[in-house]
Amino acid sequence: MADVNVVLQELHASAQVAKGLAEELGTPVQTALTSATAVSGQLAGWSVAGALGQLGSSWSAPLAALQQRIAATGTNLDANAAAHSHGEQATAGVWSKPGATQ
């Protein structure tokens, strides 16, 4: 069985990447949804106008959920790193107490 090695800096770095991605995803997603809605208005009378309008509205919630999930992943990675650090410190504290057997 392989040893598990948790590198806190890597967890925090991964968290920052996830949070940054979630933030950066907002603008292009909003632009695409707004464009689909705007184009559907400009194509009134064309058979594809309704579908384009529906595209903008139907993808809004799933894309928002994706953005939220990516942001939550970043938060969870930070929380995991903090919990692991706390566990390491607690374990080290037990072994550093006078009278503890090693």
SULPE-V836746 format. One record per residue. N is the residue number from 1. PHI is phi in whole degrees, -180 to 180 (* if undefined). PSI is psi in whole degrees, -180 to 180 (999 if undefined). D_CENTER is the distance of its C-alpha to the mean C-alpha in Angstrom with 1 decimal. Layout:
n=N phi=PHI psi=PSI d_center=D_CENTER
n=N phi=PHI psi=PSI d_center=D_CENTER
This chain:
n=1 phi=* psi=132 d_center=30.9
n=2 phi=-80 psi=148 d_center=28.7
n=3 phi=-72 psi=148 d_center=27.6
n=4 phi=-98 psi=125 d_center=24.1
n=5 phi=-121 psi=112 d_center=23.2
n=6 phi=-99 psi=121 d_center=20.1
n=7 phi=-104 psi=108 d_center=19.6
n=8 phi=-59 psi=-38 d_center=17.9
n=9 phi=-62 psi=-36 d_center=17.6
n=10 phi=-71 psi=-36 d_center=15.7
n=11 phi=-65 psi=-45 d_center=13.2
n=12 phi=-65 psi=-40 d_center=12.8
n=13 phi=-63 psi=-42 d_center=12.8
n=14 phi=-64 psi=-37 d_center=10.0
n=15 phi=-63 psi=-43 d_center=7.9
n=16 phi=-65 psi=-37 d_center=9.2
n=17 phi=-63 psi=-46 d_center=8.5
n=18 phi=-63 psi=-45 d_center=4.7
n=19 phi=-65 psi=-41 d_center=5.4
n=20 phi=-64 psi=-42 d_center=8.2
n=21 phi=-63 psi=-44 d_center=7.1
n=22 phi=-61 psi=-41 d_center=5.5
n=23 phi=-68 psi=-44 d_center=8.8
n=24 phi=-69 psi=-27 d_center=10.9
n=25 phi=-69 psi=-27 d_center=10.2
n=26 phi=-59 psi=-49 d_center=11.8
n=27 phi=-66 psi=-51 d_center=15.2
n=28 phi=-64 psi=-35 d_center=16.0
n=29 phi=-66 psi=-47 d_center=14.9
n=30 phi=-63 psi=-39 d_center=17.0
n=31 phi=-62 psi=-44 d_center=19.8
n=32 phi=-64 psi=-43 d_center=20.0
n=33 phi=-67 psi=-42 d_center=20.2
n=34 phi=-64 psi=-41 d_center=22.7
n=35 phi=-63 psi=-43 d_center=24.7
n=36 phi=-62 psi=-41 d_center=25.1
n=37 phi=-69 psi=-43 d_center=26.3
n=38 phi=-64 psi=-43 d_center=28.6
n=39 phi=-65 psi=-38 d_center=30.1
n=40 phi=-62 psi=-36 d_center=30.8
n=41 phi=-69 psi=-35 d_center=32.8
n=42 phi=-74 psi=-22 d_center=34.7
n=43 phi=-102 psi=26 d_center=35.6
n=44 phi=-52 psi=134 d_center=37.2
n=45 phi=97 psi=-20 d_center=39.9
n=46 phi=-86 psi=151 d_center=38.3
n=47 phi=-67 psi=-24 d_center=37.2
n=48 phi=-87 psi=-9 d_center=33.7
n=49 phi=-59 psi=-48 d_center=33.1
n=50 phi=-62 psi=-41 d_center=32.1
n=51 phi=-65 psi=-40 d_center=29.7
n=52 phi=-66 psi=-41 d_center=27.9
n=53 phi=-63 psi=-41 d_center=27.6
n=54 phi=-68 psi=-36 d_center=26.3
n=55 phi=-58 psi=-48 d_center=23.7
n=56 phi=-60 psi=-43 d_center=22.3
n=57 phi=-78 psi=-36 d_center=22.3
n=58 phi=-75 psi=-27 d_center=21.3
n=59 phi=-90 psi=-10 d_center=18.1
n=60 phi=-60 psi=-53 d_center=16.9
n=61 phi=-65 psi=-47 d_center=15.6
n=62 phi=-62 psi=-38 d_center=13.9
n=63 phi=-71 psi=-36 d_center=12.1
n=64 phi=-65 psi=-40 d_center=11.1
n=65 phi=-65 psi=-39 d_center=9.9
n=66 phi=-63 psi=-46 d_center=7.8
n=67 phi=-61 psi=-44 d_center=6.3
n=68 phi=-64 psi=-40 d_center=6.1
n=69 phi=-66 psi=-40 d_center=4.8
n=70 phi=-66 psi=-43 d_center=1.7
n=71 phi=-63 psi=-42 d_center=2.7
n=72 phi=-65 psi=-34 d_center=4.7
n=73 phi=-62 psi=-43 d_center=4.2
n=74 phi=-61 psi=-45 d_center=4.9
n=75 phi=-63 psi=-42 d_center=7.4
n=76 phi=-66 psi=-37 d_center=8.7
n=77 phi=-65 psi=-42 d_center=9.4
n=78 phi=-63 psi=-43 d_center=11.3
n=79 phi=-64 psi=-39 d_center=13.0
n=80 phi=-63 psi=-43 d_center=14.0
n=81 phi=-64 psi=-42 d_center=15.5
n=82 phi=-64 psi=-43 d_center=17.3
n=83 phi=-65 psi=-41 d_center=18.7
n=84 phi=-65 psi=-42 d_center=19.9
n=85 phi=-62 psi=-43 d_center=21.5
n=86 phi=-62 psi=-43 d_center=23.2
n=87 phi=-62 psi=-41 d_center=24.5
n=88 phi=-63 psi=-44 d_center=25.8
n=89 phi=-67 psi=-39 d_center=27.5
n=90 phi=-65 psi=-42 d_center=29.0
n=91 phi=-65 psi=-43 d_center=30.3
n=92 phi=-63 psi=-37 d_center=31.8
n=93 phi=-64 psi=-38 d_center=33.4
n=94 phi=-64 psi=-43 d_center=35.1
n=95 phi=-76 psi=-19 d_center=36.6
n=96 phi=-93 psi=-4 d_center=37.8
n=97 phi=-72 psi=143 d_center=39.8
n=98 phi=-59 psi=138 d_center=43.6
n=99 phi=87 psi=-4 d_center=45.1
n=100 phi=-74 psi=140 d_center=42.0
n=101 phi=-87 psi=143 d_center=43.0
n=102 phi=-121 psi=999 d_center=41.3
